[in-house]
């Protein structure tokens, strides 16, 4: 599966959220996440808590398009750190995410320690249409993973 996502830095998530609702977006709820990363060749292994999820992310191709394999499997929380027995722990970040279904895309409103962002995921045509409808014009090339690494003084590596 390939995913296309475009992330925008915003100063006021509340205003964007009101616009999504006014235009018919349906809220799927809010959750807290902890994301832990391990490197494996050119791939990243991301472990996410609540719900437990393991994602393998390949190197980015053509900007933000990347091969991605998500394993949504019941993994006990206590088992997630066991990956550290086989790979070196890289970095982590925490995120509060509110998601909306909107015009055949997922719109995520994210709050992290290093900023607030809106992420739009879907087909290229739908992503562009949603960006226009929401007035999003501050795209960010870096991933949250990269931003977290820089914030904590890790070596800057484009993944």
C-alpha positions in Angstrom: 0.0 0.0 0.0 1.2 3.5 -0.7 0.1 6.5 1.4 0.1 10.2 0.3 0.0 12.7 3.1 0.7 16.4 3.3 1.4 18.1 6.6 0.9 21.8 7.3 2.2 23.8 10.2 -0.7 25.9 11.7 -0.8 28.4 14.6 -4.5 27.8 15.4 -5.9 24.3 15.2 -9.2 25.4 16.6 -9.9 27.6 13.6 -9.1 24.7 11.2 -11.3 22.3 13.2 -14.2 24.7 13.0 -13.8 25.0 9.2 -13.6 21.2 8.8 -16.9 20.8 10.8 -18.6 23.7 9.0 -17.8 22.0 5.6 -19.2 18.7 6.7 -16.3 16.8 8.2 -17.1 13.9 10.6 -15.1 13.6 13.7 -13.7 10.2 14.5 -12.4 11.2 18.0 -9.2 12.2 19.8 -6.5 10.0 21.0 -3.1 10.3 22.7 -0.2 8.4 21.1 3.4 7.5 21.9 5.5 6.7 18.8 8.8 4.9 19.2 11.2 4.4 16.3 13.8 1.9 15.3 15.8 1.9 12.1 16.2 -1.2 9.9 18.2 -0.5 6.8 16.4 2.2 4.8 13.1 1.3 6.6 11.7 2.6 9.8 9.9 0.5 12.4 7.4 2.5 14.3 5.7 1.2 17.4 2.6 3.0 18.5 0.7 2.6 21.8 -3.1 2.7 22.3 -4.0 0.9 20.1 -0.8 -1.1 19.7 0.4 -1.0 16.1 3.6 -1.8 14.3 4.3 0.0 11.1 7.1 -0.6 8.6 7.8 2.6 6.6 10.0 2.4 3.5 12.1 5.2 2.1 10.1 8.2 0.8 9.6 8.2 -3.0 8.5 11.3 -4.9 8.2 13.5 -1.9 5.8 12.1 0.7 4.8 8.9 -1.1 6.2 5.8 0.6 5.7 2.1 0.8 4.1 1.3 4.1 3.0 -1.9 5.9 0.8 -1.5 9.0 0.3 -4.5 11.2 -2.7 -3.8 13.4 -2.4 -6.7 15.7 -3.2 -7.2 19.4 0.2 -6.7 20.9 0.4 -6.3 24.7 1.9 -2.9 25.7 4.5 -4.7 27.8 5.8 -6.5 24.7 6.5 -3.4 22.6 9.8 -2.6 24.4 11.1 -6.1 23.6 12.0 -4.8 20.1 14.9 -3.1 21.9 16.4 -6.5 22.5 17.0 -6.8 18.8 17.4 -3.2 17.5 18.7 0.0 19.0 16.1 2.4 20.2 16.1 5.5 18.1 13.7 8.2 19.4 10.2 8.9 20.4 7.5 11.5 20.4 4.0 11.9 21.9 1.1 13.3 20.0 -2.5 14.2 20.6 -4.5 13.6 17.4 -8.1 14.4 16.4 -9.2 12.9 13.1 -12.0 13.8 10.7 -13.3 12.1 7.6 -13.6 14.9 5.1 -14.1 14.7 1.3 -12.7 11.1 0.9 -9.6 12.1 3.0 -8.5 11.8 6.6 -7.8 15.1 8.2 -5.7 14.9 11.3 -5.3 17.8 13.8 -2.1 17.1 15.7 -0.5 18.7 18.8 3.1 17.8 19.5 5.7 19.3 21.8 7.3 21.0 18.7 4.2 22.4 17.1 0.6 22.1 15.9 -0.1 20.6 12.5 -2.8 19.5 10.1 -2.2 16.4 8.1 -4.3 15.4 5.1 -4.1 11.9 3.7 -5.8 10.5 0.6 -5.5 10.6 -3.2 -3.6 13.4 -4.7 -6.7 15.1 -6.2 -8.6 14.9 -2.9 -5.7 16.1 -0.8 -5.2 19.2 -3.1 -8.9 19.9 -2.9 -9.0 19.7 0.9 -5.9 21.8 1.3 -7.7 24.5 -0.8 -11.0 24.2 1.0 -9.3 24.6 4.4 -6.9 27.3 3.3 -3.8 25.3 4.2 -0.7 26.9 2.7 2.2 26.0 5.0 3.3 22.6 3.8 6.1 20.9 5.8 8.5 18.5 4.1 9.8 16.9 7.3 8.1 14.1 9.1 7.2 14.2 12.8 10.0 11.6 13.3 12.6 13.9 11.8 11.3 16.9 13.8 11.4 14.9 17.0 15.0 13.8 16.3 16.1 17.4 15.6 14.4 18.7 18.7 16.2 16.1 20.8 19.6 16.7 19.2 19.8 13.6 17.1 21.7 13.6 13.8 19.7 15.1 10.9 19.0 12.3 8.5 16.5 12.5 5.6 14.6 9.2 5.7 
